[in-house]
Amino acid sequence: MQPHHRKPVCLLLTSTDLPVWSGIETVGTLYQKDQEQFHLLMTEPTVRDREYLSGSHEVTTVTSITTPRLLWLEFSPYQVTLTMQGQGQFSYRHLWRQGLYGSSRYWLQSDTGKPDGQLQLRNFTRSLTLEARPLPTFLRVEYELWAAKMQLGHYVLNLDIRH
């Protein structure tokens, strides 16, 4: 059995050129596969109902996600894979490798639970930084997202693991 550690974590995704920001704070379970490879399993906190008032005074309701979504991060100093899966209508998997093109795949499901389709984009990893002494405390991935020959922005994924 692999040793595991329950740790508070903060996962933050930001765009450096678009108004995109998303973050979660939760507790994750950290597994050490070998000296340089780790897995982190997190459950995304529940998204609460919110109502937004637009400029035309219409109220838009965002419903909560009823089932937990799992975030699974596999990482080393050379490669990072982030997978989100759950009972919802949306899942994704990103693969980043330092200095190389990787893939970002998104899956959509219909109300019946059957897959409706998949969207695949490319990403180029500009920088991948992992601080681990001996357990990881910080991971940063800077990347560009591409659809064919169109760049869809620059993004930074930061993971802080508190000890």
Salt bridges, closest charged atoms under 4 A:
ASP17 OD2 - HIS154 ND1 2.90
GLU25 OE1 - ARG162 NH1 3.86
GLU44 OE1 - ARG69 NE 2.48
GLU74 OE1 - HIS39 NE2 3.59
GLU142 OE2 - ARG140 NE 2.94
GLU144 OE2 - ARG126 NE 3.29
GLU144 OE2 - HIS154 NE2 3.78
